[in-house]
Amino acid sequence: MGLRVFIAALMYGLTIGIVAIISFFMVVFCKAKRSLHDMMAGTYITYSKPGEIEDKQAFVD
């Protein structure tokens, strides 16, 4: 029983660690500065303050 818990914890730690490392490198080296959770959620990074519109053309009909 103890070995099963140890192996499960090891696998969990390895998979979370690999995902965290990949996500870190994506933020550091990609031009868009988006990590895995940003891509899955469809979000993007902006550098404007709240209330400012960064791209006014995006909201014009």
PDB file of N, CA, C and O in Angstrom:
ATOM      1  N   MET A   1       0.829  -1.195   0.000  1.00  0.00           N
ATOM      2  CA  MET A   1       0.000   0.000   0.000  1.00  0.00           C
ATOM      3  C   MET A   1       0.871   1.256   0.000  1.00  0.00           C
ATOM      4  O   MET A   1       0.580   2.205  -0.728  1.00  0.00           O
ATOM      5  N   GLY A   2       1.913   1.275   0.788  1.00  0.00           N
ATOM      6  CA  GLY A   2       2.791   2.441   0.857  1.00  0.00           C
ATOM      7  C   GLY A   2       3.511   2.696  -0.462  1.00  0.00           C
ATOM      8  O   GLY A   2       3.706   3.842  -0.867  1.00  0.00           O
ATOM      9  N   LEU A   3       3.903   1.608  -1.127  1.00  0.00           N
ATOM     10  CA  LEU A   3       4.578   1.749  -2.420  1.00  0.00           C
ATOM     11  C   LEU A   3       3.638   2.340  -3.463  1.00  0.00           C
ATOM     12  O   LEU A   3       4.056   3.162  -4.279  1.00  0.00           O
ATOM     13  N   ARG A   4       2.383   1.932  -3.444  1.00  0.00           N
ATOM     14  CA  ARG A   4       1.394   2.455  -4.384  1.00  0.00           C
ATOM     15  C   ARG A   4       1.179   3.962  -4.175  1.00  0.00           C
ATOM     16  O   ARG A   4       1.070   4.714  -5.144  1.00  0.00           O
ATOM     17  N   VAL A   5       1.119   4.391  -2.930  1.00  0.00           N
ATOM     18  CA  VAL A   5       0.953   5.811  -2.621  1.00  0.00           C
ATOM     19  C   VAL A   5       2.200   6.584  -3.050  1.00  0.00           C
ATOM     20  O   VAL A   5       2.094   7.689  -3.584  1.00  0.00           O
ATOM     21  N   PHE A   6       3.375   6.008  -2.819  1.00  0.00           N
ATOM     22  CA  PHE A   6       4.620   6.658  -3.216  1.00  0.00           C
ATOM     23  C   PHE A   6       4.706   6.816  -4.728  1.00  0.00           C
ATOM     24  O   PHE A   6       5.047   7.894  -5.214  1.00  0.00           O
ATOM     25  N   ILE A   7       4.407   5.776  -5.471  1.00  0.00           N
ATOM     26  CA  ILE A   7       4.456   5.830  -6.945  1.00  0.00           C
ATOM     27  C   ILE A   7       3.433   6.826  -7.475  1.00  0.00           C
ATOM     28  O   ILE A   7       3.726   7.572  -8.410  1.00  0.00           O
ATOM     29  N   ALA A   8       2.237   6.849  -6.892  1.00  0.00           N
ATOM     30  CA  ALA A   8       1.209   7.795  -7.331  1.00  0.00           C
ATOM     31  C   ALA A   8       1.659   9.236  -7.073  1.00  0.00           C
ATOM     32  O   ALA A   8       1.483  10.102  -7.931  1.00  0.00           O
ATOM     33  N   ALA A   9       2.229   9.492  -5.917  1.00  0.00           N
ATOM     34  CA  ALA A   9       2.717  10.836  -5.591  1.00  0.00           C
ATOM     35  C   ALA A   9       3.867  11.232  -6.510  1.00  0.00           C
ATOM     36  O   ALA A   9       3.952  12.384  -6.937  1.00  0.00           O
ATOM     37  N   LEU A  10       4.741  10.297  -6.811  1.00  0.00           N
ATOM     38  CA  LEU A  10       5.858  10.563  -7.712  1.00  0.00           C
ATOM     39  C   LEU A  10       5.365  10.912  -9.117  1.00  0.00           C
ATOM     40  O   LEU A  10       5.848  11.871  -9.719  1.00  0.00           O
ATOM     41  N   MET A  11       4.418  10.150  -9.638  1.00  0.00           N
ATOM     42  CA  MET A  11       3.859  10.428 -10.968  1.00  0.00           C
ATOM     43  C   MET A  11       3.130  11.763 -10.995  1.00  0.00           C
ATOM     44  O   MET A  11       3.255  12.521 -11.957  1.00  0.00           O
ATOM     45  N   TYR A  12       2.376  12.053  -9.953  1.00  0.00           N
ATOM     46  CA  TYR A  12       1.673  13.330  -9.852  1.00  0.00           C
ATOM     47  C   TYR A  12       2.664  14.490  -9.847  1.00  0.00           C
ATOM     48  O   TYR A  12       2.479  15.477 -10.560  1.00  0.00           O
ATOM     49  N   GLY A  13       3.703  14.366  -9.051  1.00  0.00           N
ATOM     50  CA  GLY A  13       4.724  15.410  -8.980  1.00  0.00           C
ATOM     51  C   GLY A  13       5.454  15.608 -10.299  1.00  0.00           C
ATOM     52  O   GLY A  13       5.736  16.740 -10.691  1.00  0.00           O
ATOM     53  N   LEU A  14       5.760  14.518 -10.982  1.00  0.00           N
ATOM     54  CA  LEU A  14       6.461  14.616 -12.264  1.00  0.00           C
ATOM     55  C   LEU A  14       5.599  15.290 -13.326  1.00  0.00           C
ATOM     56  O   LEU A  14       6.085  16.143 -14.069  1.00  0.00           O
ATOM     57  N   THR A  15       4.329  14.915 -13.403  1.00  0.00           N
ATOM     58  CA  THR A  15       3.488  15.506 -14.440  1.00  0.00           C
ATOM     59  C   THR A  15       3.232  16.985 -14.168  1.00  0.00           C
ATOM     60  O   THR A  15       3.266  17.797 -15.093  1.00  0.00           O
ATOM     61  N   ILE A  16       2.979  17.342 -12.917  1.00  0.00           N
ATOM     62  CA  ILE A  16       2.785  18.754 -12.587  1.00  0.00           C
ATOM     63  C   ILE A  16       4.077  19.525 -12.826  1.00  0.00           C
ATOM     64  O   ILE A  16       4.042  20.655 -13.313  1.00  0.00           O
ATOM     65  N   GLY A  17       5.207  18.930 -12.491  1.00  0.00           N
ATOM     66  CA  GLY A  17       6.501  19.579 -12.704  1.00  0.00           C
ATOM     67  C   GLY A  17       6.794  19.819 -14.175  1.00  0.00           C
ATOM     68  O   GLY A  17       7.277  20.888 -14.547  1.00  0.00           O
ATOM     69  N   ILE A  18       6.507  18.834 -15.010  1.00  0.00           N
ATOM     70  CA  ILE A  18       6.748  18.981 -16.448  1.00  0.00           C
ATOM     71  C   ILE A  18       5.859  20.064 -17.031  1.00  0.00           C
ATOM     72  O   ILE A  18       6.318  20.877 -17.834  1.00  0.00           O
ATOM     73  N   VAL A  19       4.595  20.087 -16.639  1.00  0.00           N
ATOM     74  CA  VAL A  19       3.671  21.118 -17.128  1.00  0.00           C
ATOM     75  C   VAL A  19       4.123  22.498 -16.674  1.00  0.00           C
ATOM     76  O   VAL A  19       4.066  23.455 -17.447  1.00  0.00           O
ATOM     77  N   ALA A  20       4.569  22.608 -15.438  1.00  0.00           N
ATOM     78  CA  ALA A  20       5.034  23.906 -14.920  1.00  0.00           C
ATOM     79  C   ALA A  20       6.273  24.383 -15.665  1.00  0.00           C
ATOM     80  O   ALA A  20       6.393  25.571 -15.961  1.00  0.00           O
ATOM     81  N   ILE A  21       7.190  23.483 -15.969  1.00  0.00           N
ATOM     82  CA  ILE A  21       8.411  23.851 -16.698  1.00  0.00           C
ATOM     83  C   ILE A  21       8.071  24.291 -18.116  1.00  0.00           C
ATOM     84  O   ILE A  21       8.599  25.297 -18.591  1.00  0.00           O
ATOM     85  N   ILE A  22       7.200  23.558 -18.796  1.00  0.00           N
ATOM     86  CA  ILE A  22       6.800  23.935 -20.157  1.00  0.00           C
ATOM     87  C   ILE A  22       6.111  25.293 -20.152  1.00  0.00           C
ATOM     88  O   ILE A  22       6.374  26.134 -21.011  1.00  0.00           O
ATOM     89  N   SER A  23       5.239  25.498 -19.193  1.00  0.00           N
ATOM     90  CA  SER A  23       4.521  26.770 -19.089  1.00  0.00           C
ATOM     91  C   SER A  23       5.488  27.922 -18.844  1.00  0.00           C
ATOM     92  O   SER A  23       5.343  28.992 -19.435  1.00  0.00           O
ATOM     93  N   PHE A  24       6.470  27.709 -17.978  1.00  0.00           N
ATOM     94  CA  PHE A  24       7.479  28.739 -17.695  1.00  0.00           C
ATOM     95  C   PHE A  24       8.253  29.108 -18.956  1.00  0.00           C
ATOM     96  O   PHE A  24       8.436  30.291 -19.242  1.00  0.00           O
ATOM     97  N   PHE A  25       8.710  28.114 -19.710  1.00  0.00           N
ATOM     98  CA  PHE A  25       9.470  28.394 -20.920  1.00  0.00           C
ATOM     99  C   PHE A  25       8.617  29.075 -21.983  1.00  0.00           C
ATOM    100  O   PHE A  25       9.126  29.881 -22.761  1.00  0.00           O
ATOM    101  N   MET A  26       7.328  28.760 -22.023  1.00  0.00           N
ATOM    102  CA  MET A  26       6.452  29.438 -22.978  1.00  0.00           C
ATOM    103  C   MET A  26       6.334  30.921 -22.647  1.00  0.00           C
ATOM    104  O   MET A  26       6.341  31.758 -23.549  1.00  0.00           O
ATOM    105  N   VAL A  27       6.228  31.249 -21.374  1.00  0.00           N
ATOM    106  CA  VAL A  27       6.125  32.649 -20.969  1.00  0.00           C
ATOM    107  C   VAL A  27       7.432  33.382 -21.256  1.00  0.00           C
ATOM    108  O   VAL A  27       7.414  34.528 -21.704  1.00  0.00           O
ATOM    109  N   VAL A  28       8.547  32.737 -21.004  1.00  0.00           N
ATOM    110  CA  VAL A  28       9.849  33.394 -21.166  1.00  0.00           C
ATOM    111  C   VAL A  28      10.206  33.583 -22.639  1.00  0.00           C
ATOM    112  O   VAL A  28      10.704  34.646 -23.011  1.00  0.00           O
ATOM    113  N   PHE A  29       9.968  32.591 -23.478  1.00  0.00           N
ATOM    114  CA  PHE A  29      10.487  32.628 -24.833  1.00  0.00           C
ATOM    115  C   PHE A  29       9.475  32.956 -25.927  1.00  0.00           C
ATOM    116  O   PHE A  29       9.887  33.330 -27.025  1.00  0.00           O
ATOM    117  N   CYS A  30       8.179  32.836 -25.682  1.00  0.00           N
ATOM    118  CA  CYS A  30       7.194  33.137 -26.718  1.00  0.00           C
ATOM    119  C   CYS A  30       6.948  34.632 -26.808  1.00  0.00           C
ATOM    120  O   CYS A  30       7.005  35.346 -25.807  1.00  0.00           O
ATOM    121  N   LYS A  31       6.677  35.089 -28.001  1.00  0.00           N
ATOM    122  CA  LYS A  31       6.440  36.511 -28.221  1.00  0.00           C
ATOM    123  C   LYS A  31       5.170  37.001 -27.526  1.00  0.00           C
ATOM    124  O   LYS A  31       5.140  38.126 -27.026  1.00  0.00           O
ATOM    125  N   ALA A  32       4.134  36.183 -27.486  1.00  0.00           N
ATOM    126  CA  ALA A  32       2.856  36.593 -26.898  1.00  0.00           C
ATOM    127  C   ALA A  32       2.847  36.520 -25.377  1.00  0.00           C
ATOM    128  O   ALA A  32       1.924  37.035 -24.746  1.00  0.00           O
ATOM    129  N   LYS A  33       3.862  35.887 -24.769  1.00  0.00           N
ATOM    130  CA  LYS A  33       3.967  35.744 -23.304  1.00  0.00           C
ATOM    131  C   LYS A  33       2.766  35.034 -22.700  1.00  0.00           C
ATOM    132  O   LYS A  33       2.325  35.380 -21.604  1.00  0.00           O
ATOM    133  N   ARG A  34       2.233  34.039 -23.410  1.00  0.00           N
ATOM    134  CA  ARG A  34       1.082  33.274 -22.925  1.00  0.00           C
ATOM    135  C   ARG A  34       1.547  31.903 -22.454  1.00  0.00           C
ATOM    136  O   ARG A  34       2.374  31.264 -23.105  1.00  0.00           O
ATOM    137  N   SER A  35       1.017  31.454 -21.325  1.00  0.00           N
ATOM    138  CA  SER A  35       1.349  30.128 -20.820  1.00  0.00           C
ATOM    139  C   SER A  35       0.252  29.138 -21.228  1.00  0.00           C
ATOM    140  O   SER A  35      -0.680  29.497 -21.947  1.00  0.00           O
ATOM    141  N   LEU A  36       0.369  27.917 -20.773  1.00  0.00           N
ATOM    142  CA  LEU A  36      -0.598  26.887 -21.159  1.00  0.00           C
ATOM    143  C   LEU A  36      -2.008  27.230 -20.706  1.00  0.00           C
ATOM    144  O   LEU A  36      -2.962  27.040 -21.460  1.00  0.00           O
ATOM    145  N   HIS A  37      -2.152  27.733 -19.483  1.00  0.00           N
ATOM    146  CA  HIS A  37      -3.507  28.027 -19.016  1.00  0.00           C
ATOM    147  C   HIS A  37      -4.114  29.211 -19.762  1.00  0.00           C
ATOM    148  O   HIS A  37      -5.334  29.279 -19.913  1.00  0.00           O
ATOM    149  N   ASP A  38      -3.283  30.148 -20.232  1.00  0.00           N
ATOM    150  CA  ASP A  38      -3.800  31.244 -21.054  1.00  0.00           C
ATOM    151  C   ASP A  38      -4.311  30.723 -22.394  1.00  0.00           C
ATOM    152  O   ASP A  38      -5.357  31.161 -22.873  1.00  0.00           O
ATOM    153  N   MET A  39      -3.591  29.808 -22.990  1.00  0.00           N
ATOM    154  CA  MET A  39      -4.010  29.251 -24.276  1.00  0.00           C
ATOM    155  C   MET A  39      -5.272  28.407 -24.141  1.00  0.00           C
ATOM    156  O   MET A  39      -6.151  28.464 -25.001  1.00  0.00           O
ATOM    157  N   MET A  40      -5.366  27.629 -23.073  1.00  0.00           N
ATOM    158  CA  MET A  40      -6.560  26.802 -22.875  1.00  0.00           C
ATOM    159  C   MET A  40      -7.794  27.652 -22.580  1.00  0.00           C
ATOM    160  O   MET A  40      -8.897  27.314 -23.008  1.00  0.00           O
ATOM    161  N   ALA A  41      -7.613  28.754 -21.851  1.00  0.00           N
ATOM    162  CA  ALA A  41      -8.743  29.607 -21.496  1.00  0.00           C
ATOM    163  C   ALA A  41      -9.059  30.627 -22.578  1.00  0.00           C
ATOM    164  O   ALA A  41     -10.122  31.247 -22.550  1.00  0.00           O
ATOM    165  N   GLY A  42      -8.150  30.812 -23.534  1.00  0.00           N
ATOM    166  CA  GLY A  42      -8.375  31.784 -24.598  1.00  0.00           C
ATOM    167  C   GLY A  42      -8.132  33.217 -24.156  1.00  0.00           C
ATOM    168  O   GLY A  42      -8.669  34.149 -24.756  1.00  0.00           O
ATOM    169  N   THR A  43      -7.336  33.405 -23.122  1.00  0.00           N
ATOM    170  CA  THR A  43      -7.039  34.757 -22.642  1.00  0.00           C
ATOM    171  C   THR A  43      -5.748  35.259 -23.276  1.00  0.00           C
ATOM    172  O   THR A  43      -4.994  34.493 -23.876  1.00  0.00           O
ATOM    173  N   TYR A  44      -5.509  36.554 -23.133  1.00  0.00           N
ATOM    174  CA  TYR A  44      -4.282  37.139 -23.646  1.00  0.00           C
ATOM    175  C   TYR A  44      -3.790  38.209 -22.693  1.00  0.00           C
ATOM    176  O   TYR A  44      -4.529  38.668 -21.821  1.00  0.00           O
ATOM    177  N   ILE A  45      -2.548  38.599 -22.863  1.00  0.00           N
ATOM    178  CA  ILE A  45      -1.891  39.548 -21.980  1.00  0.00           C
ATOM    179  C   ILE A  45      -2.038  40.946 -22.555  1.00  0.00           C
ATOM    180  O   ILE A  45      -1.817  41.160 -23.747  1.00  0.00           O
ATOM    181  N   THR A  46      -2.411  41.896 -21.708  1.00  0.00           N
ATOM    182  CA  THR A  46      -2.440  43.302 -22.111  1.00  0.00           C
ATOM    183  C   THR A  46      -1.540  44.090 -21.173  1.00  0.00           C
ATOM    184  O   THR A  46      -1.288  43.678 -20.040  1.00  0.00           O
ATOM    185  N   TYR A  47      -1.070  45.204 -21.650  1.00  0.00           N
ATOM    186  CA  TYR A  47      -0.194  46.036 -20.846  1.00  0.00           C
ATOM    187  C   TYR A  47      -0.820  47.395 -20.569  1.00  0.00           C
ATOM    188  O   TYR A  47      -0.121  48.342 -20.209  1.00  0.00           O
ATOM    189  N   SER A  48      -2.129  47.493 -20.735  1.00  0.00           N
ATOM    190  CA  SER A  48      -2.810  48.750 -20.456  1.00  0.00           C
ATOM    191  C   SER A  48      -3.398  48.709 -19.050  1.00  0.00           C
ATOM    192  O   SER A  48      -3.609  47.636 -18.485  1.00  0.00           O
ATOM    193  N   LYS A  49      -3.656  49.870 -18.502  1.00  0.00           N
ATOM    194  CA  LYS A  49      -4.250  49.962 -17.178  1.00  0.00           C
ATOM    195  C   LYS A  49      -5.753  49.700 -17.290  1.00  0.00           C
ATOM    196  O   LYS A  49      -6.335  49.887 -18.359  1.00  0.00           O
ATOM    197  N   PRO A  50      -6.377  49.276 -16.208  1.00  0.00           N
ATOM    198  CA  PRO A  50      -7.830  49.057 -16.248  1.00  0.00           C
ATOM    199  C   PRO A  50      -8.565  50.331 -16.648  1.00  0.00           C
ATOM    200  O   PRO A  50      -8.268  51.411 -16.137  1.00  0.00           O
ATOM    201  N   GLY A  51      -9.508  50.205 -17.544  1.00  0.00           N
ATOM    202  CA  GLY A  51     -10.267  51.359 -18.015  1.00  0.00           C
ATOM    203  C   GLY A  51      -9.753  51.920 -19.326  1.00  0.00           C
ATOM    204  O   GLY A  51     -10.485  52.620 -20.025  1.00  0.00           O
ATOM    205  N   GLU A  52      -8.513  51.627 -19.672  1.00  0.00           N
ATOM    206  CA  GLU A  52      -7.961  52.069 -20.954  1.00  0.00           C
ATOM    207  C   GLU A  52      -8.264  51.020 -22.013  1.00  0.00           C
ATOM    208  O   GLU A  52      -8.318  49.826 -21.717  1.00  0.00           O
ATOM    209  N   ILE A  53      -8.458  51.459 -23.225  1.00  0.00           N
ATOM    210  CA  ILE A  53      -8.667  50.533 -24.334  1.00  0.00           C
ATOM    211  C   ILE A  53      -7.383  50.506 -25.139  1.00  0.00           C
ATOM    212  O   ILE A  53      -6.943  51.527 -25.668  1.00  0.00           O
ATOM    213  N   GLU A  54      -6.783  49.314 -25.226  1.00  0.00           N
ATOM    214  CA  GLU A  54      -5.505  49.197 -25.908  1.00  0.00           C
ATOM    215  C   GLU A  54      -5.669  49.291 -27.427  1.00  0.00           C
ATOM    216  O   GLU A  54      -4.903  49.986 -28.094  1.00  0.00           O
ATOM    217  N   ASP A  55      -6.658  48.600 -27.965  1.00  0.00           N
ATOM    218  CA  ASP A  55      -6.880  48.586 -29.405  1.00  0.00           C
ATOM    219  C   ASP A  55      -8.307  49.054 -29.659  1.00  0.00           C
ATOM    220  O   ASP A  55      -9.250  48.268 -29.571  1.00  0.00           O
ATOM    221  N   LYS A  56      -8.461  50.337 -29.974  1.00  0.00           N
ATOM    222  CA  LYS A  56      -9.800  50.890 -30.137  1.00  0.00           C
ATOM    223  C   LYS A  56     -10.496  50.340 -31.377  1.00  0.00           C
ATOM    224  O   LYS A  56     -11.726  50.346 -31.439  1.00  0.00           O
ATOM    225  N   GLN A  57      -9.748  49.870 -32.353  1.00  0.00           N
ATOM    226  CA  GLN A  57     -10.336  49.312 -33.559  1.00  0.00           C
ATOM    227  C   GLN A  57     -11.038  47.992 -33.295  1.00  0.00           C
ATOM    228  O   GLN A  57     -11.922  47.603 -34.058  1.00  0.00           O
ATOM    229  N   ALA A  58     -10.662  47.292 -32.225  1.00  0.00           N
ATOM    230  CA  ALA A  58     -11.264  45.999 -31.924  1.00  0.00           C
ATOM    231  C   ALA A  58     -12.719  46.135 -31.493  1.00  0.00           C
ATOM    232  O   ALA A  58     -13.484  45.176 -31.590  1.00  0.00           O
ATOM    233  N   PHE A  59     -13.112  47.321 -31.015  1.00  0.00           N
ATOM    234  CA  PHE A  59     -14.455  47.517 -30.498  1.00  0.00           C
ATOM    235  C   PHE A  59     -15.345  48.330 -31.427  1.00  0.00           C
ATOM    236  O   PHE A  59     -16.477  48.654 -31.070  1.00  0.00           O
ATOM    237  N   VAL A  60     -14.852  48.661 -32.607  1.00  0.00           N
ATOM    238  CA  VAL A  60     -15.636  49.447 -33.564  1.00  0.00           C
ATOM    239  C   VAL A  60     -16.428  48.488 -34.425  1.00  0.00           C
ATOM    240  O   VAL A  60     -15.887  47.504 -34.930  1.00  0.00           O
ATOM    241  N   ASP A  61     -17.730  48.775 -34.595  1.00  0.00           N
ATOM    242  CA  ASP A  61     -18.566  47.927 -35.458  1.00  0.00           C
ATOM    243  C   ASP A  61     -18.385  48.257 -36.912  1.00  0.00           C
ATOM    244  O   ASP A  61     -19.015  47.637 -37.768  1.00  0.00           O
TER     245      ASP A  61
END
